[in-house]
Amino acid sequence: MQFPYWRYIPQFFGELAQQCKANWQHPVLHQLVLQHLWDKYLTDSQYIWRHLRIRADNRGVALNAHSTGAFDQEKLQMRGLQALSKQLASSALSSLKIQETAELVSSVESSLLRTLIQEWGTKSYEFSLDGVPETENKRIGLFRAHCYFANGPSPSPQDSLQHLHCFTGNYGGSSQALNFLLSELEN
């Protein structure tokens, strides 16, 4: 059985603010991730943004999709949500009898991902962001987290608390995620 942290943490923040005579302001995580970070990093060639998991609820459709792998090194093919969006883009262009080009597929694919992730009632979203230094082919893990946005009513109680599930390894866990987000909030 899981401890119901979502019931106690908001109360704890309130008590802590009261005892410290502080005024806490919580950033709107949904806007920070799906607008600010998305617009800044998604199309920048110095970074690799991977869509890993989406949970959304809109118009009677509950969407829960996740990537089982971001890239197949042997076949040099994208996998997961990006492979799905690319296939849907190709299918849409084919049904309209439009000649597929890499640019058209990419444009439709981006539109599909934006609709699913930004506009379809996202409850939570997991992504990773890596930096690619100009001099090396090595990636630098900047951020990876499953972001719970606490948007609207939800039958899942943990969705009522805005929070992150952070990843360790190349991504440094909670400390690195906090430092990254604080630096983004300052900009």
Secondary structure, DSSP 8 states (H G I E B T S, - for coil): ----HHHHHHHHHHHHHHHHT-------HHHIIIIIIHHHHTT-TTEEEEEEEEEEEETTEEEEEE-S-SEETTTTEE-THHHHHHHHHHHHHHHTT----HHHHHHHHHHHHHHHHHSS-EEEEEEEEEE--SS-S--EEEEEEEEE---S--SSGGGGS-EEEE--GGG-HHHHHHHHHHHHHH-
